[in-house]
Amino acid sequence: MLIPGLEIETWRTIIFSVLEKLSKYSPAEDTRRTANIGLIKPVHVLASTAIPLVLPARRIGRFFYCDGGLRFNTPLAPVIRAGADRIIVISTTHRDLHGEPGHSEHPERYPTFTFLMGKVLNALLLDPIEHDLDMMDRLNEMVDVYEQGLSAEARAQVDRFLHRTRGARYRRLGKLAFFPSRDVGIMAGDYIRDNFSTFSLEFLPRRVLERAARSDPGTSADWATYLMFDGGFAQKLMTLGYDDASARSPEIRAFFEAR
């Protein structure tokens, strides 16, 4: 298990890690990223999901930590450095049938503050995963050219250079990526409108959610997906995930059987 946390005082990304006995983490040469191998406790999970000004930072040892994704622009790097050769990625970003991001139903309207906040959080915490997946495809192609086009001596020279400059060489990686077939932000907005009267909330969160409850049907509430720890909404997300995975069951079986 690998959980990134942002050390607030030093602005370093700390990768809290629990590894199998035979696994070895290859540290990056970048001193702004450090691995901390040891037991992961609930406080580490809470720290890694703490959004500044929204959810409180957590103290671990001497320092306070918040969501590591705020600065960590290569979120797949830790699992690769821990030795993974195949990666499963579950994104919460909706893609249409052509693999393109979804668009607002009302693009002509000036965006509200809550709408903008949702998009800012997506840009900080979700977009780096999309970039990493694209980069993985390009690196796989580069590795193919590198292995087929260079002599053994030249490959060894390149490997030594990569170990010296980044701590590990490049290698081909298998991936299986999932994107929700429905827009999770729109699901959140619809859920708030349908269930707002049943929520038991304090004054401030009630006022914030009340604005979403008054919005038009089909309006995205991306910001709410980061804050709405509601069992009913979680059940809808789990059902969506199950249905999406079932639709790709042959591909999933092939991915695991390939080994």
Secondary structure, DSSP 8 states (H G I E B T S, - for coil): -EEEEEETTTTEEEEEE---TT------S-TTEEEEES---HHHHHHHT--TTTS--EEETTEEEEEGGGT-S-TTHHHHHTT-SEEEEE----B-TTS-B---S-TTS---HHHHHHHHHHHHHTHHHHHHHHHHHHHHHHHHHHHHHS-HHHHHHHHHHHHHHHSS-----EEEEE--SS-HHHHHHHHHHHHGGG----HHHHHHHHHHHTS-TT---GGGGGT---HHHHHHHHHHHHHHHHHTHHHHHHHHHT-
